[in-house]
């Protein structure tokens, strides 16, 4: 059995529409696979085996190809990749790199598909007698399509990152305009540490930076809500203090009036004896004093309640918190 018999089974698995969604990268790329296959061949050579002509090796390779093809037809591209990679390690035939690229493309992992299509063309150029001219042309077409898709995806990712960063900047400006520089200072420091410029240049950092921008944007909204609530509480405390102060003023006025009436009643009683007019003044004065004391006491109580507890939002570099102050 020769190597062309192995390759023939691979060529059957070369159809399928290209995906428009890029994969996250290609950690187990063609370079690693080629190195692994070369090491395996060297091990056989050192052991005195004729690796290329070994019937058992080719039978195992054909078995793996059949297994890979079955997985591919069932849209089990992870299974197909495992079988194709194992077959390549045994045969080191470039056409298998094409089949691996196809499986990656169908699995919507365009980064790996692109790497394997390029490796297939490079390996094929190094071994021009391996055939498969039509597949080389298809590989070039797939490369063009994938490069266009990845470029469009990269542009969309950059635009999304820029939009998120600009939205955050506007939110911080609005927060500062409403609550002052101190309310936004800590959040601005966190924004400066996110690494937006690095993520624009490095696609691998974009998911992390996108998540950090979203988290900081949410913190800005929370800070705005908490600072606004603190302002409302401060306004309510001010109104409560005003009510308490008004009650105390009314109480003092009533105390003064009651004391004056009591004095008039005492004068009337001392000058004219036990007359009703004197007792009327004295009674009115007592009522005024009592009402004044009650009003003043209620004013003191209202003021103490307004000043008892103040909950103040605190925006710090590590996050958001509150400070509690007052009399307990």
C-alpha positions in Angstrom: 0.0 0.0 0.0 1.4 3.4 -0.9 0.9 6.8 0.5 -1.4 7.8 -2.4 -4.0 5.3 -1.2 -4.0 7.0 2.2 -4.4 10.4 0.5 -7.3 9.3 -1.7 -9.6 8.9 1.3 -8.7 12.4 2.6 -9.6 14.1 -0.7 -13.3 13.0 -0.3 -13.7 15.3 2.7 -13.2 18.8 1.1 -16.7 20.3 0.8 -18.7 22.7 3.0 -19.6 26.3 3.2 -17.1 28.7 4.8 -18.1 30.2 8.1 -18.1 33.9 8.7 -17.3 33.6 12.4 -13.6 33.5 13.5 -12.3 31.2 16.2 -10.5 32.3 19.3 -7.0 31.4 18.0 -5.1 28.3 17.1 -3.1 27.0 20.1 -2.4 23.6 18.5 -1.4 24.9 15.1 0.3 23.2 12.1 3.9 23.9 13.3 3.3 21.9 16.5 1.7 19.1 14.5 4.5 19.0 11.9 7.1 18.9 14.7 5.3 16.1 16.4 5.1 14.1 13.2 8.8 14.7 12.5 9.7 13.5 16.0 7.6 10.4 15.5 9.3 9.6 12.2 12.7 10.2 13.7 11.8 7.7 16.5 10.9 5.1 13.9 14.1 5.7 12.0 16.2 5.4 15.1 14.5 2.1 15.9 15.5 0.8 12.4 11.9 0.9 11.1 11.1 1.8 7.5 8.5 4.3 8.4 7.3 5.2 4.9 6.8 1.6 3.8 5.4 0.1 7.0 2.2 -1.7 6.0 0.8 -1.6 9.5 1.3 2.2 9.7 -0.6 2.7 6.4 -3.4 0.5 7.5 -3.7 2.4 10.8 -3.6 5.7 8.8 -6.4 4.5 6.5 -8.5 3.4 9.6 -8.0 6.9 11.1 -9.0 8.5 7.8 -12.2 6.5 7.7 -12.9 7.4 11.2 -12.2 11.0 10.6 -14.4 11.0 7.5 -17.3 9.5 9.4 -17.0 12.2 12.1 -16.8 14.9 9.4 -19.9 13.7 7.7 -21.7 13.7 11.1 -20.6 17.3 11.7 -18.5 16.1 14.6 -15.5 18.2 13.7 -13.6 17.7 17.0 -13.6 14.0 16.3 -12.6 14.5 12.7 -9.7 16.7 13.7 -8.5 14.2 16.2 -8.5 11.4 13.6 -6.9 13.6 10.9 -4.2 14.8 13.1 -3.3 11.3 14.2 -3.2 10.2 10.5 -0.9 13.1 9.7 1.5 12.1 12.4 1.7 8.6 10.8 1.9 9.7 7.2 3.1 13.3 7.1 1.2 13.8 3.9 0.4 17.5 3.0 -3.2 16.6 1.9 -4.1 15.8 5.4 -3.2 19.4 6.4 -5.9 20.5 3.9 -8.4 18.1 5.5 -7.6 19.5 9.0 -8.1 23.0 7.7 -11.5 22.0 6.2 -12.6 20.6 9.6 -11.4 23.7 11.4 -13.3 25.9 8.9 -16.5 23.9 9.3 -16.1 24.1 13.1 -16.1 27.9 12.7 -12.5 28.1 13.9 -11.2 30.4 11.2 -7.9 31.2 12.8 -6.8 27.6 12.8 -8.3 27.0 9.4 -6.2 29.8 8.0 -3.0 28.5 9.6 -3.6 25.0 8.2 -4.5 26.2 4.7 -1.3 28.1 4.6 0.7 25.2 6.0 -0.9 22.9 3.4 0.2 25.2 0.5 3.7 25.5 2.0 4.1 21.8 2.5 2.7 21.1 -1.0 5.2 23.6 -2.5 8.0 21.7 -0.7 6.7 18.4 -2.2 5.3 19.3 -5.6 4.6 15.7 -6.6 1.9 15.2 -4.0 -0.9 16.2 -6.5 -4.1 17.9 -5.6 -3.9 21.0 -7.8 -7.6 21.7 -7.5 -7.4 21.5 -3.7 -4.5 24.0 -3.7 -6.7 26.4 -5.7 -9.6 25.9 -3.2 -7.2 26.5 -0.3 -6.2 29.8 -1.8 -9.8 30.8 -2.2 -10.6 29.8 1.3 -7.6 31.8 2.5 -8.9 34.9 0.7 -12.4 34.4 2.2 -11.1 33.8 5.7 -8.7 36.8 5.6 -11.6 39.0 4.5 -13.8 37.6 7.3 -11.2 38.0 10.0 -10.4 41.5 8.8 -14.1 42.4 9.0 -14.4 40.8 12.4 -11.3 42.7 13.6 -12.8 46.0 12.4 -16.0 45.2 14.2 -14.2 44.3 17.4 -12.1 47.5 17.2 -15.3 49.6 16.6 -17.1 47.9 19.5 -14.2 48.5 21.8 -13.9 52.1 20.8 -17.7 52.6 21.2 -17.5 51.1 24.8 -14.6 53.4 25.7 -16.2 56.5 24.3 -19.5 55.7 26.1 -17.5 55.2 29.4 -15.8 58.6 28.8 -19.1 60.3 28.3 -20.6 58.7 31.4 -17.6 59.8 33.5 -18.0 63.4 32.2 -21.7 63.3 33.1 -20.9 62.0 36.5 -18.4 64.7 37.1 -20.7 67.4 35.9 -23.5 66.2 38.3 -21.5 65.4 41.4 -18.1 67.1 41.1 -14.6 66.0 40.4 -14.3 63.9 43.6 -17.2 61.8 42.5 -15.5 60.7 39.3 -11.8 60.8 40.3 -11.4 57.2 41.4 -13.3 55.9 38.5 -11.2 57.9 36.1 -8.1 56.3 37.6 -9.5 52.9 37.0 -10.3 53.8 33.4 -6.7 54.9 32.8 -5.5 51.4 34.0 -7.8 49.3 31.7 -5.4 49.3 28.8 -7.7 50.3 25.9 -4.9 51.3 23.6 -3.1 47.9 24.1 -6.3 46.0 23.3 -6.8 47.9 20.0 -3.4 46.7 18.9 -3.6 43.2 20.5 -6.8 41.2 19.6 -6.0 38.6 22.4 -6.5 41.3 25.0 -9.8 42.6 23.7 -12.2 40.3 25.5 -10.6 41.1 28.8 -10.6 44.8 28.2 -14.2 44.8 26.8 -15.3 43.1 30.1 -13.4 45.6 32.2 -14.9 48.5 30.3 -18.4 47.0 30.8 -17.8 46.5 34.5 -16.5 50.0 35.0 -19.4 51.4 33.0 -21.8 49.6 35.4 -19.8 51.0 38.4 -20.3 54.5 37.0 -24.0 54.0 36.8 -24.0 52.7 40.4 -21.9 55.6 41.6 -24.3 58.1 39.9 -27.3 56.4 41.6 -25.7 56.4 45.0 -24.4 59.9 44.8 -27.9 61.1 43.7 -29.5 59.2 46.6 -27.0 60.9 49.0 -27.9 64.3 47.6 -31.6 63.5 48.1 -30.9 62.4 51.7 -28.9 65.5 52.3 -31.8 67.6 51.0 -34.3 65.8 53.2 -32.0 66.2 56.2 -31.8 69.9 55.5 -35.6 70.2 55.2 -36.0 68.2 58.5 -33.5 70.5 60.2 -35.5 73.5 59.0 -38.7 72.0 60.4 -36.9 71.4 63.7 -35.5 74.9 63.8 -39.0 76.4 63.0 -40.5 74.3 65.9 -37.9 75.6 68.3 -38.4 79.2 67.2 -42.2 78.8 67.7 -41.5 77.2 71.0 -39.3 80.1 72.2 -41.9 82.6 71.0 -44.6 80.7 72.8 -42.5 80.5 76.0 -41.9 84.3 75.9 -45.5 85.0 75.3 -46.6 82.6 78.0 -44.1 84.1 80.5 -45.4 87.6 79.7 -49.0 86.5 80.2 -48.1 84.8 83.4 -46.4 88.0 84.6 -49.4 90.1 83.7 -51.7 87.6 85.6 -49.4 87.8 88.7 -49.6 91.6 88.6 -53.4 91.6 88.3 -53.7 89.2 91.1 -51.4 91.1 93.4 -53.0 94.5 92.6 -56.7 93.5 92.5 -56.8 90.4 94.5 -58.4 87.1 93.6 -60.0 88.4 90.4 -61.0 86.5 87.3 -58.9 88.7 85.0 -55.7 87.9 86.8 -56.4 84.1 86.8 -57.3 84.3 83.1 -53.9 85.9 82.3 -52.1 83.4 84.5 -53.8 80.4 82.9 -53.1 81.7 79.4 -49.5 82.2 80.3 -49.2 78.7 81.7 -50.7 77.3 78.5 -48.3 79.4 76.4 -45.3 78.2 78.5 -46.4 74.5 78.2 -47.0 74.8 74.4 -43.7 76.6 74.0 -41.8 73.9 75.9 -43.5 71.2 73.9 -42.8 72.9 70.6 -39.2 73.5 71.4 -38.7 69.9 72.6 -40.2 68.6 69.4 -37.9 70.8 67.4 -34.9 69.5 69.2 -36.1 65.9 68.6 -36.7 66.5 64.9 -33.2 68.0 64.5 -31.6 65.2 66.3 -33.2 62.6 64.0 -32.1 64.5 60.9 -28.5 64.5 62.1 -28.4 61.0 63.6 -27.1 59.0 60.7 -25.7 60.0 57.3 -24.8 57.4 54.7 -22.4 58.7 52.2 -21.3 56.8 49.0 -17.5 56.5 48.7 -16.0 55.8 45.3 -12.5 54.2 45.7 -10.0 52.7 43.3 -10.9 49.3 44.5 -14.7 49.8 44.0 -17.7 51.5 45.6 -18.6 51.7 49.3 -20.3 53.8 51.9 -19.3 55.8 54.9 -21.7 56.1 57.9 -21.4 59.0 60.2 -23.6 60.7 62.8 -24.7 60.4 66.5 -25.8 57.0 67.9 
